[in-house]
Amino acid sequence: MKRLIFKLRRRVAQRVYEATGKTTPNVRLKLNAKIASAHEANLLGVPGQKLQFRNDTLQFDLHPFEIKTSVLELARGNKH
């Protein structure tokens, strides 16, 4: 799994992709910042369906060669 991150003010676009051709269940991405909201996004970073998170951690499954983009709104007061 590879990960790319782009940050614009308090909004972070994060892209991960599965590069081995294998299903990867229960991927967990722990951020070192407080998340206010999270949404799936298309490849252009346009937010869509709301994502669930707990303790500033996103959890999801990746299918073979899948690209998953999410847009995270960081809570005020983050230093990142």
C-alpha positions as CSV (number, residue, x, y, z in Angstrom):
1,M,0.0,0.0,0.0
2,K,1.3,3.4,-0.9
3,R,0.1,6.8,0.5
4,L,0.2,10.3,-0.8
5,I,-0.9,13.3,1.2
6,F,-1.8,16.9,0.0
7,K,-2.5,19.6,2.6
8,L,-4.5,22.8,2.0
9,R,-5.1,24.8,5.1
10,R,-7.2,22.6,7.5
11,R,-8.2,20.2,4.7
12,V,-6.1,17.2,3.8
13,A,-6.6,15.1,0.7
14,Q,-5.1,11.6,1.3
15,R,-4.7,9.0,-1.4
16,V,-3.8,5.3,-0.8
17,Y,-3.5,2.6,-3.3
18,E,-3.1,-1.2,-3.2
19,A,-0.1,-2.0,-5.4
20,T,0.4,-5.8,-4.8
21,G,-2.9,-7.1,-6.4
22,K,-4.2,-8.5,-3.1
23,T,-7.3,-7.5,-1.1
24,T,-6.2,-5.7,2.1
25,P,-8.9,-5.8,4.7
26,N,-9.0,-3.5,7.8
27,V,-6.5,-0.9,6.7
28,R,-6.1,1.6,9.5
29,L,-4.7,5.1,9.0
30,K,-3.9,6.9,12.3
31,L,-3.4,10.6,11.9
32,N,-1.2,12.7,14.3
33,A,-3.9,15.4,14.1
34,K,-7.5,15.7,15.3
35,I,-10.1,14.9,12.6
36,A,-13.2,17.1,12.4
37,S,-14.8,15.3,9.4
38,A,-13.8,12.8,6.7
39,H,-15.3,12.1,3.2
40,E,-14.5,9.8,0.4
41,A,-13.4,11.7,-2.7
42,N,-13.0,11.2,-6.4
43,L,-9.5,11.4,-8.0
44,L,-9.9,15.2,-8.4
45,G,-10.4,15.5,-4.6
46,V,-14.1,16.4,-4.8
47,P,-15.7,15.2,-1.5
48,G,-18.5,12.6,-1.6
49,Q,-19.8,10.1,0.9
50,K,-19.0,10.7,4.6
51,L,-16.5,8.3,6.2
52,Q,-16.5,7.1,9.8
53,F,-13.5,7.6,12.0
54,R,-12.7,7.0,15.6
55,N,-9.8,8.3,17.7
56,D,-8.4,10.1,14.6
57,T,-8.1,6.8,12.8
58,L,-9.8,5.9,9.5
59,Q,-10.5,2.2,8.8
60,F,-11.4,0.7,5.4
61,D,-10.8,-2.2,3.1
62,L,-8.7,-2.0,-0.1
63,H,-9.4,-4.2,-3.2
64,P,-6.7,-5.3,-5.6
65,F,-5.1,-2.2,-7.3
66,E,-7.8,0.1,-5.8
67,I,-7.1,3.8,-5.4
68,K,-8.9,5.3,-2.4
69,T,-9.0,9.1,-1.9
70,S,-10.3,10.8,1.2
71,V,-10.6,14.4,2.2
72,L,-10.2,15.2,5.9
73,E,-11.1,18.4,7.6
74,L,-8.8,18.9,10.6
75,A,-10.1,20.3,13.8
76,R,-9.0,23.8,14.8
77,G,-5.9,24.0,17.0
78,N,-3.9,21.3,15.0
79,K,-0.3,22.3,14.6
80,H,0.1,20.2,11.4
